[in-house]
């Protein structure tokens, strides 16, 4: 146990000083094995392979590739114009509504908050700047609306969680839909309550422009709908749905938008390959770390310790919420899931928390952490794109952060918000 404690301190220390997550996990696990039983070093490649030997995880690189292709075809600007010509774009504060709605839709394609910022941030901030919105507020609503992405299906984060913990992919995907929409509705309610502060400027389009915008917008929204319908109806597995998504993105880019070139496909492959390689290295090395956790019987010991502190699962969930919120400020979402969920999930399941309910709580905490100072990587990303001071962005984002905290508590203590849809869909 002492050896594992030393390895854990080394892991935390290397992460805090800026080591890549994969290297931190790999180095500390090797040190642990050398301290305990050097003969076990031969188990590392076996455990690494078993960690990524999953049919479900095969969907991740394909979803990432589909998202990269769709982003390069300019889907973000097409979705932005599509929502802008609706009634929301004509209200006072219309572009704030549009920002939230587009990020909610785009999130079902990109599946990650930072991808939302990269694909949509510049478009949204430029349009709001031209219409005279306060820059701090524009950055705040752009940052806040991006955290729906990991919740709205099909979500790469949800698929990773399901694959890691051997849960139904469909159940975890649909469990995040209502929470993601609640987050979007809460943000829109805040805009409504403060609408008098915002400008009203409706951009004019001709009938032909509106017709073209509607066509392109509906086509762009087709990909997530095809994926969800295919998985729900049992027509395709998540991995097959990911392959269909890539084919759909290629067809749309080549034959509908007419702007997808070979160079763009190659750059999409490179970007998806780089992201996948990084994620799979973390996943494989996390599997070795999880093996060390099992050898030391950490989940059982942690359960016993936490039960000595409190026997209430509600108090336990509150403590775990704080842990994941803090972790989410400092660590990339996927890495945090791979490192911490295998330790904590068995404990909360033993206390009667549904595994799918816990999945949504974890994902929401980690994503709210992305916009929570002092770190909040999404805040830094938005401040960089919007060329605004970090402290100004933080101040303007505080109402949305508090909204995120409130939703975390609501979902924690009312699990039906997470379990209702998967249950009626037949996944639970």
C-alpha positions as CSV (number, residue, x, y, z in Angstrom):
1,X,0.0,0.0,0.0
2,X,2.9,2.4,0.8
3,X,4.3,1.8,-2.7
4,X,0.9,2.7,-4.3
5,X,0.7,5.8,-2.2
6,X,4.2,6.9,-3.4
7,X,3.1,6.2,-7.0
8,X,-0.1,8.2,-6.6
9,X,1.8,11.2,-5.2
10,X,4.2,11.0,-8.1
11,X,1.2,10.9,-10.5
12,X,-0.4,14.0,-9.1
13,X,2.9,15.8,-8.9
14,X,3.9,15.1,-12.5
15,X,0.4,16.2,-13.8
16,X,0.6,19.4,-11.8
17,X,4.0,20.4,-13.1
18,X,2.7,19.9,-16.7
19,X,3.8,16.4,-17.8
20,X,1.5,14.9,-20.5
21,X,-1.2,12.8,-18.8
22,X,-0.1,9.6,-20.7
23,X,3.5,10.0,-19.6
24,X,2.5,10.7,-16.0
25,X,0.4,7.5,-15.8
26,X,3.0,5.4,-17.6
27,X,6.0,6.5,-15.5
28,X,4.2,6.2,-12.1
29,X,2.8,2.8,-13.0
30,X,6.3,1.5,-14.0
31,X,7.7,2.9,-10.8
32,X,5.0,1.1,-8.8
33,X,5.7,-2.2,-10.5
34,X,9.4,-1.9,-9.9
35,X,8.9,-1.1,-6.2
36,X,6.5,-4.1,-5.7
37,X,7.4,-6.9,-8.1
38,X,9.6,-6.2,-11.1
39,X,8.5,-9.5,-12.8
40,X,5.1,-7.9,-13.4
41,X,6.7,-5.5,-15.9
42,X,5.8,-8.0,-18.6
43,X,2.1,-7.5,-17.8
44,X,2.3,-3.9,-19.1
45,X,1.9,-4.5,-22.9
46,X,-0.8,-7.2,-22.2
47,X,-2.8,-4.8,-20.0
48,X,-2.3,-1.9,-22.5
49,X,-3.7,-4.0,-25.3
50,X,-6.7,-5.2,-23.2
51,X,-7.5,-1.6,-22.3
52,X,-8.2,-0.6,-25.9
53,X,-9.4,-4.0,-27.2
54,X,-13.0,-2.9,-27.3
55,X,-15.5,-2.9,-30.1
56,X,-17.3,0.1,-28.5
57,X,-14.1,2.2,-28.4
58,X,-13.6,1.6,-32.2
59,X,-16.4,4.2,-32.6
60,X,-14.3,7.0,-31.2
61,X,-11.8,7.6,-34.1
62,X,-14.6,7.3,-36.6
63,X,-16.8,9.9,-34.8
64,X,-13.8,12.2,-34.5
65,X,-13.1,11.8,-38.2
66,X,-16.7,12.6,-39.1
67,X,-16.6,15.7,-36.9
68,X,-13.3,16.9,-38.4
69,X,-14.7,16.6,-41.9
70,X,-18.0,18.4,-41.0
71,X,-16.1,21.2,-39.4
72,X,-13.8,21.7,-42.4
73,X,-16.9,21.9,-44.7
74,X,-17.9,25.0,-42.8
75,X,-20.8,23.4,-40.9
76,X,-20.5,25.9,-38.1
77,X,-21.3,29.0,-40.1
78,X,-24.2,27.1,-41.9
79,X,-25.8,26.1,-38.6
80,X,-25.3,29.6,-37.3
81,X,-27.2,31.1,-40.2
82,X,-29.8,28.4,-40.0
83,X,-30.7,29.2,-36.4
84,X,-30.4,33.0,-37.1
85,X,-33.3,33.0,-39.6
86,X,-35.6,31.4,-37.0
87,X,-37.7,33.3,-34.6
88,X,-34.9,33.2,-32.0
89,X,-32.7,35.4,-34.2
90,X,-35.5,38.0,-34.4
91,X,-35.8,38.5,-30.6
92,X,-34.0,41.1,-28.5
93,X,-30.8,39.4,-27.6
94,X,-31.3,37.2,-30.5
95,X,-27.7,36.3,-31.2
96,X,-27.3,35.1,-27.6
97,X,-30.2,32.7,-28.2
98,X,-28.6,31.7,-31.5
99,X,-25.3,31.2,-29.8
100,X,-26.8,28.8,-27.3
101,X,-28.9,26.8,-29.8
102,X,-26.2,26.5,-32.3
103,X,-23.7,25.2,-29.7
104,X,-26.3,22.7,-28.5
105,X,-26.8,21.4,-32.1
106,X,-23.1,21.6,-33.0
107,X,-22.3,19.7,-29.8
108,X,-24.1,16.7,-31.1
109,X,-21.6,16.7,-34.0
110,X,-18.3,17.7,-32.3
111,X,-18.9,16.0,-29.0
112,X,-16.4,18.2,-27.1
113,X,-16.5,21.6,-25.5
114,X,-13.1,22.7,-26.9
115,X,-14.2,21.5,-30.4
116,X,-17.3,23.7,-30.1
117,X,-15.1,26.7,-29.3
118,X,-12.7,25.9,-32.2
119,X,-15.5,25.3,-34.7
120,X,-18.0,28.0,-33.6
121,X,-16.3,30.4,-31.3
122,X,-14.9,32.8,-33.9
123,X,-18.2,32.8,-35.9
124,X,-20.3,33.5,-32.8
125,X,-18.1,36.2,-31.3
126,X,-17.6,38.1,-34.6
127,X,-21.4,38.2,-35.2
128,X,-22.1,39.4,-31.6
129,X,-19.3,42.0,-31.8
130,X,-20.8,43.4,-35.0
131,X,-24.2,43.6,-33.4
132,X,-22.8,45.6,-30.4
133,X,-22.9,43.0,-27.6
134,X,-20.7,43.5,-24.6
135,X,-17.6,41.5,-25.3
136,X,-17.4,40.0,-21.9
137,X,-20.9,38.7,-22.1
138,X,-20.3,37.4,-25.7
139,X,-17.3,35.4,-24.4
140,X,-19.3,34.1,-21.4
141,X,-22.3,32.8,-23.3
142,X,-19.9,31.2,-25.9
143,X,-18.0,29.4,-23.1
144,X,-21.1,28.4,-21.2
145,X,-23.0,27.1,-24.2
146,X,-20.0,24.9,-25.2
147,X,-20.3,22.6,-22.2
148,X,-23.6,21.1,-23.5
149,X,-21.4,19.3,-26.1
150,X,-20.3,16.3,-23.9
151,X,-23.9,15.8,-22.8
152,X,-25.9,16.0,-26.1
153,X,-25.7,12.7,-27.9
154,X,-23.9,11.4,-29.8
155,X,-21.1,12.3,-27.4
156,X,-17.6,11.0,-27.7
157,X,-17.2,11.4,-23.9
158,X,-20.3,9.3,-23.2
159,X,-19.1,6.6,-25.6
160,X,-15.7,6.5,-23.9
161,X,-17.3,6.3,-20.5
162,X,-19.6,3.5,-21.6
163,X,-16.8,1.6,-23.2
164,X,-14.5,2.0,-20.2
165,X,-17.2,0.8,-17.7
166,X,-18.9,-1.7,-19.9
167,X,-22.2,0.1,-19.9
168,X,-24.9,0.3,-22.6
169,X,-23.8,3.0,-25.0
170,X,-27.4,3.9,-25.8
171,X,-28.2,4.3,-22.2
172,X,-25.3,6.7,-21.4
173,X,-26.0,8.7,-24.6
174,X,-29.7,9.2,-23.9
175,X,-29.1,9.8,-20.2
176,X,-27.2,13.0,-21.1
177,X,-29.9,14.4,-23.4
178,X,-32.3,15.9,-20.8
179,X,-29.4,17.3,-18.7
180,X,-27.9,18.9,-21.8
181,X,-31.2,20.5,-22.8
182,X,-31.8,21.7,-19.2
183,X,-28.4,23.4,-19.3
184,X,-29.4,25.1,-22.7
185,X,-32.8,26.1,-21.4
186,X,-31.3,27.6,-18.2
187,X,-28.9,29.7,-20.3
188,X,-31.7,30.9,-22.5
189,X,-33.8,31.8,-19.5
190,X,-30.9,33.9,-18.2
191,X,-30.7,35.7,-21.6
192,X,-34.5,36.2,-21.4
193,X,-34.3,37.7,-17.9
194,X,-31.6,40.2,-19.1
195,X,-32.9,40.8,-22.6
196,X,-33.3,44.5,-22.0
197,X,-29.6,44.9,-21.8
198,X,-29.0,43.3,-25.3
199,X,-29.3,44.9,-28.7
200,X,-31.9,43.9,-31.3
201,X,-30.6,43.6,-34.8
202,X,-32.2,41.3,-37.4
203,X,-30.0,40.5,-40.3
204,X,-31.8,40.7,-43.6
205,X,-31.8,37.7,-46.0
206,X,-33.4,37.3,-49.4
207,X,-35.9,34.5,-50.0
208,X,-33.4,32.5,-52.0
209,X,-30.7,32.9,-49.3
210,X,-33.2,31.7,-46.7
211,X,-34.1,28.7,-48.8
212,X,-30.4,27.8,-49.3
213,X,-29.7,28.3,-45.6
214,X,-32.6,26.0,-44.5
215,X,-31.5,23.3,-46.9
216,X,-27.9,23.3,-45.7
217,X,-28.8,23.6,-42.1
218,X,-31.2,20.6,-42.2
219,X,-28.6,18.6,-44.1
220,X,-26.0,19.4,-41.4
221,X,-28.4,18.3,-38.6
222,X,-29.0,15.0,-40.4
223,X,-25.8,13.3,-39.2
224,X,-26.7,13.2,-35.4
225,X,-30.3,12.3,-36.2
226,X,-29.2,9.3,-38.4
227,X,-26.8,8.1,-35.7
228,X,-29.4,8.3,-32.9
229,X,-32.2,6.7,-34.9
230,X,-29.9,3.9,-36.1
231,X,-28.7,3.1,-32.5
232,X,-32.2,3.5,-31.0
233,X,-33.9,1.2,-33.5
234,X,-31.1,-1.3,-33.3
235,X,-30.3,-1.0,-37.0
236,X,-26.6,-0.3,-36.3
237,X,-24.2,-0.6,-33.4
238,X,-22.4,2.6,-32.1
239,X,-19.3,1.6,-34.1
240,X,-21.3,1.0,-37.3
241,X,-23.1,4.3,-36.7
242,X,-19.8,6.0,-36.5
243,X,-18.8,4.6,-39.8
244,X,-22.1,5.7,-41.3
245,X,-21.4,9.2,-39.9
246,X,-18.1,9.4,-41.8
247,X,-19.7,8.3,-45.0
248,X,-22.5,10.9,-44.5
249,X,-19.9,13.6,-43.8
250,X,-18.0,12.7,-47.0
251,X,-21.2,12.6,-49.2
252,X,-22.4,16.0,-47.8
253,X,-19.0,17.6,-48.2
254,X,-18.4,16.4,-51.8
255,X,-21.9,16.3,-53.3
256,X,-24.0,18.8,-51.3
257,X,-21.6,21.6,-50.1
258,X,-19.2,21.0,-52.9
259,X,-16.3,22.2,-50.8
260,X,-14.5,19.1,-49.5
261,X,-11.1,18.6,-51.1
262,X,-8.6,15.8,-50.9
263,X,-6.4,18.1,-48.9
264,X,-9.2,18.7,-46.4
265,X,-9.8,14.9,-46.1
266,X,-6.1,14.3,-45.4
267,X,-6.0,17.1,-42.8
268,X,-9.1,15.6,-41.2
269,X,-7.5,12.2,-41.0
270,X,-4.3,13.7,-39.5
271,X,-6.3,15.6,-36.9
272,X,-8.5,12.6,-36.0
273,X,-5.5,10.3,-35.9
274,X,-3.6,12.6,-33.6
275,X,-6.5,13.0,-31.2
276,X,-7.3,9.3,-31.2
277,X,-3.6,8.3,-30.7
278,X,-3.4,10.6,-27.7
279,X,-6.7,9.3,-26.2
280,X,-5.8,5.6,-26.8
281,X,-2.4,6.0,-25.3
282,X,-4.0,7.4,-22.2
283,X,-6.7,4.7,-22.3
284,X,-4.2,1.8,-22.6
285,X,-1.9,3.1,-19.8
286,X,-4.9,3.8,-17.6
287,X,-5.8,0.1,-18.0
288,X,-2.4,-0.7,-16.5
289,X,-3.0,1.8,-13.7
290,X,-6.4,0.3,-13.1
291,X,-4.7,-3.1,-12.8
292,X,-2.5,-1.7,-10.1
293,X,-5.6,-0.3,-8.3
294,X,-7.1,-3.8,-8.4
295,X,-4.0,-5.4,-7.1
296,X,-4.0,-3.0,-4.1
297,X,-7.8,-3.5,-3.7
298,X,-8.2,0.3,-3.6
299,X,-12.0,0.4,-4.4
300,X,-12.9,-1.8,-1.4
301,X,-10.5,0.1,0.9
302,X,-11.9,3.4,-0.3
303,X,-15.5,2.2,0.2
304,X,-14.7,1.1,3.7
305,X,-13.0,4.5,4.5
306,X,-15.8,6.6,3.0
307,X,-18.4,4.5,4.8
308,X,-16.6,5.2,8.1
309,X,-17.0,8.9,7.3
310,X,-20.7,8.8,6.3
311,X,-23.2,6.1,5.5
312,X,-25.4,8.5,3.5
313,X,-25.1,8.1,-0.2
314,X,-26.4,11.7,-0.6
315,X,-23.5,13.1,1.4
316,X,-21.1,10.7,-0.5
317,X,-22.4,12.0,-3.8
318,X,-21.9,15.6,-2.6
319,X,-18.2,14.8,-1.8
320,X,-17.7,13.0,-5.1
321,X,-19.3,16.0,-6.9
322,X,-16.7,18.3,-5.4
323,X,-13.9,15.9,-6.3
324,X,-14.9,15.7,-10.0
325,X,-15.5,19.4,-10.2
326,X,-12.0,20.2,-8.9
327,X,-10.5,17.5,-11.2
328,X,-12.5,19.0,-14.2
329,X,-10.8,22.3,-13.6
330,X,-7.3,20.8,-14.0
331,X,-7.6,17.7,-16.2
332,X,-8.9,16.9,-19.7
333,X,-12.3,15.2,-19.4
334,X,-11.4,11.9,-21.0
335,X,-8.3,11.4,-18.9
336,X,-10.2,12.2,-15.8
337,X,-12.8,9.6,-16.6
338,X,-10.2,6.9,-17.3
339,X,-8.2,7.7,-14.1
340,X,-10.9,8.3,-11.5
341,X,-14.1,6.5,-12.5
342,X,-12.7,2.9,-12.2
343,X,-11.9,3.8,-8.5
344,X,-15.1,5.6,-7.5
345,X,-17.8,3.9,-9.6
346,X,-17.7,0.6,-7.8
347,X,-18.0,2.4,-4.5
348,X,-21.1,4.4,-5.4
349,X,-22.7,1.4,-7.1
350,X,-22.3,-0.5,-3.9
351,X,-24.2,2.3,-2.1
352,X,-27.2,2.0,-4.5
353,X,-26.4,4.6,-7.1
354,X,-27.3,3.6,-10.7
355,X,-24.2,3.3,-12.9
356,X,-25.8,5.3,-15.7
357,X,-26.9,8.0,-13.3
358,X,-23.4,8.2,-12.0
359,X,-22.0,8.5,-15.5
360,X,-24.0,11.7,-16.2
361,X,-23.0,13.2,-12.8
362,X,-19.4,12.6,-13.6
363,X,-19.6,14.0,-17.1
364,X,-21.5,17.1,-16.0
365,X,-19.1,17.8,-13.1
366,X,-16.1,17.6,-15.4
367,X,-17.7,19.8,-18.1
368,X,-18.7,22.4,-15.5
369,X,-15.1,22.3,-14.3
370,X,-14.1,23.4,-17.8
371,X,-15.6,26.8,-17.2
372,X,-14.7,27.1,-13.5
373,X,-11.8,29.3,-12.5
374,X,-9.0,29.4,-11.5
375,X,-8.1,27.1,-14.4
376,X,-11.2,26.5,-16.6
377,X,-9.5,25.6,-19.9
378,X,-12.6,26.7,-21.9
379,X,-12.4,30.1,-20.4
380,X,-8.8,30.5,-21.5
381,X,-9.8,29.3,-25.0
382,X,-12.7,31.7,-25.3
383,X,-10.6,34.6,-24.0
384,X,-8.0,33.8,-26.6
385,X,-10.5,33.6,-29.5
386,X,-12.4,36.7,-28.3
387,X,-9.2,38.7,-27.5
388,X,-10.6,39.6,-24.1
389,X,-9.0,39.7,-20.6
390,X,-9.4,36.4,-18.7
391,X,-10.7,38.1,-15.6
392,X,-13.4,39.8,-17.6
393,X,-14.5,36.5,-19.1
394,X,-14.6,34.9,-15.6
395,X,-16.7,37.7,-14.1
396,X,-19.2,37.5,-17.0
397,X,-19.4,33.7,-16.8
398,X,-20.2,33.5,-13.1
399,X,-24.0,33.3,-13.5
400,X,-23.6,30.4,-15.9
401,X,-21.1,28.6,-13.6
402,X,-23.6,28.9,-10.7
403,X,-26.3,27.6,-13.0
404,X,-24.0,24.6,-13.7
405,X,-23.6,24.0,-10.0
406,X,-27.4,24.1,-9.5
407,X,-27.9,21.5,-12.3
408,X,-25.3,19.2,-10.8
409,X,-27.2,19.2,-7.5
410,X,-30.6,18.7,-9.2
411,X,-29.3,15.7,-11.2
412,X,-27.5,14.2,-8.2
413,X,-30.6,14.1,-6.1
414,X,-33.3,13.6,-8.7
415,X,-31.9,10.7,-10.8
416,X,-35.0,10.4,-13.0
417,X,-33.8,13.4,-15.0
418,X,-31.0,11.1,-16.2
419,X,-32.7,7.7,-16.2
420,X,-36.1,8.5,-17.7
421,X,-35.2,8.6,-21.4
422,X,-32.9,5.5,-21.3
423,X,-35.7,3.6,-19.5
424,X,-38.4,4.4,-22.0
425,X,-36.0,3.8,-24.9
426,X,-35.5,0.2,-23.5
427,X,-31.8,0.6,-22.7
428,X,-32.4,0.1,-18.9
